[in-house]
C-alpha cells in the first residue's frame, strides 16, 4: 500500500474546531476503509456504529474508543434520534437496505451519507430525497471520485473542452467474482449485478466528463460465464450512452474479469486513466503527456468535503447530493430496460 498524501484542499479558515460525529451503519469491508478515512479526516470523526453483530460492535468500540451509548443494532437504531452525539449517519449496507436506513436516519433528524448505488431504482431515490427534505436534513452519496485529483482533471478536460468536444468515451470497470455467498450476486439485496456495483462509475464518469445528461441508451447483456454464480444478476453488461453535444460513451461492467480504464477522444486530442476508478494509485495521460497528481486518501477527502459544508450549515452541491444518485439511477434503470428489451430507451 503506497503512502497516501495528506488531504491538500482543507481550508481551516472558517472552521470552529468541532468535528462532525459520524455513525457507520453496516460494519463490512467498505466500512473498515471509511473508518480509516475518518481517522484521517480534519472535519469528521467516527463516533458510533450500527451493526447486526454485537461482537463487531464490541471490537469497534474498543478499536475506535466509542461510547457504549453510540453502539446500535438494526432494531434499536431509531432511538438514535435522542442521541445528540451523532450528527451524521453513513449507510454502508447492501444496496437494498439503503432506502430504509436513509429514511429511518432522516426521521431521526440525522444528516445522511448513503453509499452508491443510492437505491435499487429511481423511484426509491426520489422517496429518499423527499424524506430528507421533509426532515430538514442533508443527503449525500458516497461518490469519493468527486474529490479525487485525477478524476477532477478528467472532468476539467472534458467540461472545459481542453481538447475540443469529447466525441468518444470508452469506460470499463470489472473484477472477477467467485464467491457464491456474496450478497452482490443476490438480486434482492444487490438489485442487479456489476452495473449496480461498478458500472455506475462508468455512468458517472461519462456524465461528469461531458457535463451533460444522456439522451438515449442501448445495451446488451454479456455472456453468462458461470451458471451457478450468475443465476440472479448479470455477469456482464455493455451499454452505449448518447449525449446531446455529439458524444457517444461505450461502457462495460463485468464480474467475469478485471478491468479499470477510462478513455476519451476529443476533436484535438485524447485523455485516459488506467487504473482510474479504484482506490489508486492511478495512472493517466493526455495527448500532451503524463498526468501526475498526488494519491490522496479518497475517503478522508470525501468526508472533509461533505463534513465541512454540513458544519458550516451550507447546502451540499447537487453533484454530491441525493439528486446525483437519482440521475445515475435513472440512467441505470434505462440501461437495464434497454438490455432486457433490445430497444433504444430515450432519456430526454
Ligand atoms: P460487505 O458485505 O463487506 O458489508 C456489508 C455489511 O452490511 C455487512 O458486514 C453487515 O454488517 C451489513 N449487513 C446487514 N444485512 C446484511 C445482509 N443481509 N447481507 C450482508 N450484509 C448485511 O459490503 P461492502 O462493505 O463491500 O458494501 C457495502 C455498501 O458499500 C454497498 O452498497 C457498496 O456498493 C458500497 N461500497 C462502496 C464503495 C466505494 O468505493 N464507494 C466500495 C465498496 C462498497 P454488520 O455485520 O455490521 O451488520
Boltz pocket constraint, residues with backbone or C-beta under 6 A from the ligand:
constraints:
  - pocket:
      binder: B
      contacts: [[A, 25], [A, 26], [A, 27], [A, 28], [A, 29], [A, 30], [A, 31], [A, 50], [A, 51], [A, 52], [A, 53], [A, 56], [A, 91], [A, 92], [A, 93], [A, 94], [A, 95], [A, 115], [A, 116], [A, 117], [A, 142], [A, 143], [A, 144], [A, 183], [A, 189], [A, 196], [A, 197]]
      max_distance: 6.0
